[in-house]
Amino acid sequence: MVTGKAQDRREKTGAVLHRTVVLVGMMGSGKSAIGRNLAARLGVAFLDSDAEIEAAANASIAEIFARDGEAFFRDREAEVIARLLKSEPCILSTGGGAFLAERNRRAIAQHGVALWLDADLDLLWDRVRHKDTRPLLRTPDPRGTLARIFEDRAPIYAKAGLRTKAEPEYSIDDMTDRVIETLAADPRILELADDD
């Protein structure tokens, strides 16, 4: 039975999101762009765990890493993700490393659902190669570094409950359509109003 805010969203958007959807995947997979578009289409909030950490610490992720170290950052990240998972169902974008931690995967499985935005290496490289905002790629061989990160992380991302494959020809709207199809395959996650 759908009541209150969920009923209002159904009337406005034709959809009711029952569980928080946590977008996971590599840098450049589209977690932020797809997440914002998806949240707007479903009439729910879009949250970004990295942005929430930065706001709480009043410092950038890079500054937190430099000042306090990765272990401190990962602890704060886990706390923020756990807190955000307890809010109203929403779309939550996480940093590329968040899903690697077993504690985060457990929390996501308990309170939401993970969806892997699965983009291949060539597409990821095409999207990130001209950006200087990726500290992990500030190496003599950034494409090789990206390939190693991809190889290490893909088997863990594959543990996500859901997966949507990104294709180079997809626009943000196309990819959002594919994600909605993936989510709507399970009405316990996303209910779409019947088209009359």
DRENPAZA-196112 format. One record per atom (N, C-alpha, C, CB): x, y negated, z; residue in three letters. Coordinates in steps of 0.1 Angstrom, whole numbers, plus 2048, in hexadecimal, padded with zeros to 3 digits. Glycine has a CB too. Layout:
BEGIN
XYZALA...
This chain:
BEGIN
80880C800MET800800800MET8097F4800MET7F680080CMET8067EB7F7VAL80E7DE7F6VAL8077D37FCVAL8127DC7E7VAL80D7CC805THR8077C180CTHR8107B480CTHR8027C581ATHR80A7A9810GLY81279D813GLY81B798808GLY81B79F81FGLY82879680BLYS832791801LYS83379A7F5LYS83F78F808LYS8337A77F7ALA8347B17ECALA8287AF7E3ALA8347BF7F2ALA81C7AD7E8GLN8107AB7DFGLN81279E7D8GLN8037AB7E8GLN8177947DEASP8197877D7ASP8237897CBASP81E77C7E1ASP82E7907CEARG8387937C3ARG83279B7B8ARG84479A7C9ARG8297A57BCARG8237AD7B1ARG81B7A47A8ARG81B7B87B7ARG81379B7AEGLU80A7927A6GLU81278979EGLU80178B7B0GLU81E7847A3LYS82677A79BLYS82F781790LYS82F7727A4LYS83578D794THR83F79378BTHR83A7A0786THR84B795793THR8307A678BGLY82C7B3786GLY8357BE78CGLY82C7B4777GLY83C7BB796ALA8457C579CALA8467C47ABALA8537C4796ALA8487CF7B1VAL84B7D07C0VAL8587D87C2VAL83F7D57C8VAL8627D17C8LEU86E7D87CCLEU86D7DD7DALEU87A7CF7CALEU86E7EA7DCHIS86C7F07E9HIS8797F27F1HIS8667FE7E8HIS8857F27EAARG8927F47F0ARG89C7EA7EBARG8978037EEARG8A57E67F3THR8AF7DD7EETHR8B87E57E4THR8B87D87FATHR8BB7DE7D9VAL8C37E47CEVAL8D17DE7D0VAL8BD7E27C0VAL8DB7E67D2VAL8E97E27D4VAL8F07E57C7VAL8EF7E97E0VAL8F47DA7C0LEU8FB7DC7B3LEU90A7DE7B6LEU8F97D07AALEU90F7E97B1VAL91D7ED7B3VAL9247EE7A5VAL91F7FA7BBVAL9317ED7A5GLY9387EF798GLY9447E6798GLY92F7EC78CGLY94C7E778DMET9587E178BMET9567D2789MET95F7E677FMET9617CA78BMET9617BC788MET95E7BB779MET96F7B578BMET9557B2775GLY9517B1767GLY9467B9763GLY95D7B475FGLY9407C176CSER9357CA768SER9287C3768SER9347D6772SER9287B776DGLY91B7AE76CGLY9137AE779GLY9137B3761GLY9197B2784LYS9117B2791LYS90B7A5794LYS91A7B679CLYS91279A793SER90C78D796SER90278878BSER917782797SER90678977FALA8FD784774ALA8F078D773ALA904784766ALA8F279A773ILE8E67A3773ILE8DE7A1780ILE8EA7B2770ILE8E57A178BGLY8DE7A0798GLY8D5793799GLY8E879F7A3GLY8DA788794ARG8D277C795ARG8C677D78CARG8DB76F790ARG8C8782780ASN8BD783776ASN8B378D77BASN8C3788768ASN8B7799780LEU8AF7A3785LEU8A679E791LEU8B77AF78ALEU8AD79779AALA8A57917A6ALA89B7877A1ALA8AF78A7AFALA89E77F798ALA894775792ALA88877C78CALA89B76C788ALA88B787784ARG88178E77DARG878795787ARG887798773ARG87D79A792LEU8757A279CLEU8707997A7LEU87E7AC7A2LEU87378C7A7GLY86E7837B1GLY8747857BFGLY85F7837B2GLY88078A7C0VAL88678D7CDVAL8937857CEVAL88979C7CFVAL8997847DAALA8A677D7DCALA8B17847D6ALA8A877B7EBALA8BB77C7D1PHE8C87827CDPHE8D277E7D7PHE8CC77C7BFPHE8D97887DDLEU8E47857E7LEU8F178B7E1LEU8E078B7F4LEU8FC7847E5ASP9097887E1ASP91178A7EEASP91077E7D7ASP9167967F1SER91D7997FDSER9297907FFSER9207A87FFSER93178F7F4ASP93D7867F4ASP93A7787F8ASP9457877E7ASP92F7727F2ALA92B7657F5ALA927763804ALA9207607ECALA92076E809GLU91C76D817GLU92876E820GLU91277981AGLU93277681DILE93E777825ILE945769825ILE947782820ILE946763819GLU94D756818GLU94674B820GLU94E752809GLU93874C820ALA931742827ALA933744836ALA922743824ALA93275083BALA934753849ALA94274F84EALA93176284CALA94C752846ALA95A74F84AALA95E741846ALA963759843ALA95673A83EASN95A72C839ASN96872D833ASN95A722845ASN96A73882BALA97773A824ALA974743818ALA98174082DALA97C74280ESER97B74A802SER980758805SER9837447F6SER97C7627FDILE9807707FFILE98F7707FEILE97A7797F4ILE9957697F5ALA9A47697F4ALA9AA764801ALA9A97617E8ALA9A4759806GLU9AA753813GLU9A875D81EGLU9A3746816GLU99D76481FILE99B76E82AILE9A5779829ILE98C774829ILE9A777E81CPHE9B178981APHE9BF78481FPHE9B278D80BPHE9C377881BALA9D077281EALA9D277082DALA9D3765816ALA9C776A833ARG9C8767841ARG9C777284BARG9BE75C844ARG9BD77B848ASP9B9786851ASP9BC79484DASP9AA784855ASP9BF796840GLY9C27A383BGLY9B57AA835GLY9C87AB845GLY9B87B582DGLU9AD7BC827GLU9A47C3831GLU9B37C681DGLU9AA7C983BALA9A37D1845ALA9987C884CALA9AC7D8850ALA99C7BC850PHE9937B3856PHE9887AF84CPHE99A7A685APHE98B7AC840PHE9817A9836PHE9787B5834PHE9887A6828PHE97C7C1833ARG9747CD831ARG96A7CF83CARG97C7D982FARG96F7CC849ASP9667CD854ASP95B7C2853ASP96E7CB861ASP95E7B6850ARG9547AB84EARG94A7AF843ARG95B79D84CARG9507B4838GLU9487B882CGLU93D7C2830GLU9517BD821GLU9427CD838ALA9387D783CALA92D7D1845ALA9407E2844ALA9317C884EGLU9277C2857GLU91D7BA84FGLU92E7B8861GLU9227B2845VAL9197AA83DVAL90F7B3835VAL9217A0834VAL9157BD82EILE90C7C6826ILE9027CD82FILE9157D1820ILE9067D183BALA8FC7D8844ALA8F17CE848ALA9037DD851ALA8F57C184AARG8EB7B784EARG8E17B4842ARG8F27AA853ARG8E77B2837LEU8DF7AF82BLEU8D57BA827LEU8E87AC81FLEU8DA7C7829LEU8D17D2826LEU8C57D382FLEU8D97DF828LEU8C57CC83ALYS8B97CC844LYS8AF7C1841LYS8BE7CB852LYS8B27B9836SER8A97AE833SER89E7B482ASER8B07A282CSER8957AB825GLU88B7AE81BGLU8927B580FGLU8837A2817GLU88B7BE808PRO8917C37FCPRO8957B87F2PRO8877CD7F5PRO8A17BA7EECYS8A77AF7E5CYS8B17B67DBCYS8AF7A47EECYS8B87AE7D4ILE8C37B27CBILE8D07AE7D2ILE8C27AD7BCILE8D97B77D5LEU8E57B47DCLEU8F17B87D3LEU8E67BB7E9LEU8F97AE7D0SER9057B07C8SER9117B17D2SER9087A47BESER91A7BB7D0THR9257BD7D9THR9327BB7D2THR9247CB7E0THR93C7B97D9GLY94A7B87D3GLY94D7C67CEGLY9547B47DEGLY9567C67C4GLY95A7D37BEGLY95F7DE7C7GLY9647D07B4GLY9657DA7D3GLY96A7E47DCGLY9617E87E7GLY9777DE7E2GLY9567E27E8ALA94C7E57F3ALA9477F37F3ALA9417DB7F3ALA9447F87E8PHE93E8067E7PHE9488117E9PHE9378077D9PHE95580D7E9LEU95F8177EBLEU95F81C7FALEU96D8117E8LEU95A814803ALA95A818811ALA94E821814ALA95A80B81AALA95182C81AGLU94783681EGLU93C82F827GLU94D842825GLU940827830ARG936821839ARG92C818831ARG93D818844ARG931811827ASN92880981FASN91F812816ASN930800816ASN92481D811ARG91C826809ARG91182C812ARG924831803ARG91482F81EARG90A835827ARG8FF82B82AARG91183A834ARG90381E82DALA8FA814831ALA8F0811825ALA901807835ALA8F6810819ILE8EE80E80DILE8E481980AILE8F880C800ILE8E982580CALA8E083180AALA8D4831814ALA8E883E80AALA8D782D820GLN8CD82D82BGLN8C3822829GLN8D482B838GLN8C7816825HIS8BE80A825HIS8BB805817HIS8C47FF82DHIS8C180A80CGLY8BF8057FFGLY8C28107F5GLY8C77F97FCGLY8C680B7E9VAL8CA8147DFVAL8D580E7D7VAL8BE8187D5VAL8E08157D4ALA8EB8107CCALA8E88137BDALA8F88177D0ALA8EB8097B5LEU8EA80A7A7LEU8F78067A0LEU8DE8017A1LEU8FE80F799TRP90B80D793TRP908807785TRP91381A792TRP90E7FB783LEU90E7F5776LEU91B7FA76FLEU90E7E5777LEU919804767ASP92480C761ASP928806754ASP92081A760ASP9337FE754ALA9387F9748ALA946800745ALA93A7E9749ALA949802738ASP955809735ASP9617FF736ASP955810727ASP96D804735LEU9797FC737LEU97A7F172DLEU985805737LEU9787F4720ASP9797EA716ASP9707DE718ASP9767F0708ASP9637E171CLEU95A7D671FLEU95E7CE72BLEU94B7DC721LEU9627D5736LEU9677CE742LEU9737C573ELEU96B7D874DLEU97C7CA737TRP9887C2733TRP9847B672BTRP9927CA72BTRP97B7B8721ASP9767AD719ASP9707A2722ASP96B7B270FASP9697A572DARG96279C735ARG96C79573FARG9577A273DARG97679B744VAL97E79574EVAL98C79074AVAL9817A0759VAL99079373DARG99E790739ARG9A1781739ARG9A179672CARG997778737HIS99976A736HIS996763743HIS99176472BHIS99376A74DLYS99076475ALYS99C765764LYS98476A761LYS99F75A76BASP9AA75A774ASP9A575C783ASP9B374E773ASP99875F784THR992760792THR99376E797THR98475B791THR99A777791ARG99B785795ARG9A978879BARG99878F78AARG9AB7867A8PRO9B87877AEPRO9BE7957ACPRO9B77857BDPRO9B67A07ABLEU9BC7AD7A9LEU9C27AE79BLEU9B17B77AALEU9BF7A6792LEU9C47A7784LEU9D079D782LEU9B97A477ALEU9D579678CARG9E078D78BARG9ED79678CARG9E0782796ARG9EF79E781THR9FB7A7781THRA017A5773THR9F67B6783THRA0D7AB771PROA137AA764PROA0C7B1759PROA217B0764PROA047BB75DASP9FC7C3753ASP9ED7C4758ASPA027D1751ASP9E67B9756PRO9D87B875CPRO9CF7C3756PRO9D27AB759PRO9D07C6749ARG9C77D1743ARG9CB7DE749ARG9C97D1734ARG9D87E174BGLY9DC7EE751GLY9D77EE760GLY9EB7EF751GLY9D87E3767THR9D37E3774THR9C47E5775THR9D67D577BTHR9BC7DF76CLEU9AE7E176BLEU9AB7F0768LEU9A77D8760LEU9B27F675FALA9B080475CALA9B380D768ALA9BA808750ALA9BD80A770ARG9C081277CARG9B5811786ARG9CD80E782ARG9B0804788ILE9A5802792ILE99980978DILE9A27F3793ILE996808780PHE98A80F77APHE98B81E77DPHE98980C76BPHE99682477AGLU99883277BGLU99783778AGLU9A6836776GLU99B82F793ASP99A8327A1ASP98C8317A6ASP9A38297AAASP9858267A2ARG9788237A7ARG96C82A7A1ARG9768147A7ARG96D82D794ALA96283378DALA95C83F794ALA96683677FALA964849799PRO95E85579FPRO9568517ACPRO96985E7A3PRO95A8467B2ILE9538427BEILE94683A7BAILE95B8397C7ILE9478327B0TYR93A82B7ABTYR9308367A7TYR93E8217A0TYR9358417A1ALA92C84B79CALA9248527A8ALA934856795ALA92884F7B4LYS9208547C0LYS91384B7C2LYS9288547CCLYS9128407BBALA9068387BDALA8FA8407B9ALA90782B7B4ALA8EF83D7BFGLY8E28447BDGLY8DD8427AFGLY8D88407C7GLY8E08377A9LEU8DB83379CLEU8E682E793LEU8CF82979CLEU8E482F786ARG8EF82A77DARG8E8824770ARG8F9835779ARG8ED81976CTHR8E981375FTHR8F5810757THR8E0806761THR8F581574BLYS901814742LYS90080673BLYS90281F738LYS90B7FE73CALA90C7F2735ALA9127F4727ALA9157E873DALA90D7ED71DGLU9117EE70FGLU9167E070BGLU9077F4706GLU9207DF702PRO9257D26FEPRO91A7C96F7PRO9317D46F5PRO9117D06F1GLU9077C76E9GLU8FC7C26F2GLU9017D06DEGLU8FB7C76FFTYR8F07C3708TYR8F27B570CTYR8EF7CC714TYR8E77AD70BSER8E77A0712SER8E47A2721SER8DC79670BSER8E4797729ILE8E1798737ILE8D279D738ILE8E278B73EILE8C9798730ASP8BB79C730ASP8BA7AB72CASP8B3794727ASP8C17AF722ASP8C17BE71EASP8C57C7729ASP8CA7C0711ASP8D07C372FMET8D57CB73AMET8CC7CB746MET8E47C673FMET8C67C0749THR8BC7BF754THR8B07C8750THR8B77B0756THR8AC7C8744ASP8A17D1740ASP8A57E0743ASP89E7D0731ASP8B17E4740ARG8B67F2742ARG8B67F5751ARG8C47F473CARG8BA7EB759VAL8BA7ED768VAL8AC7EE76DVAL8C27E176FVAL8A37E6768ILE8957E776DILE88F7F5769ILE88C7DC767ILE8927FA75DGLU88E807759GLU894812763GLU89280B74BGLU8A0811766THR8A781A76FTHR8A081A77DTHR8B6817771THR89E80E782LEU89780D78FLEU88981278FLEU8987FE794LEU88180E785ALA873812784ALA871821782ALA86D80A779ALA87B82877FALA87A83777DALA87683D78BALA88783D778ALA879836796ASP87583A7A3ASP86D8307AAASP88283D7ACASP85F8327AAPRO8568287B0PRO8598267BFPRO84882C7AEPRO86182E7C5ARG86482B7D3ARG86E8207D4ARG86A8387DAARG87581D7C9ILE87E8117C8ILE8778057C2ILE88B8157C0ILE8728077B6LEU86B7FC7AFLEU85E8007A9LEU8757F67A4LEU8547F97ACGLU8467FC7A6GLU8437F179CGLU83B7FD7B1GLU8407F5790LEU83C7EB786LEU82D7EC785LEU8437ED779LEU8267E0784ALA8187E0782ALA8157E7774ALA8127D2782ALA80A7EE774ASP8057F4767ASP8017E975DASP7FA7FE76AASP8067EB751ASP8027E1747ASP7F37E5742ASP80B7E173BASP7EA7DB745ASP7DC7DE741ASP7DA7D9733ASP7D37D774AASP
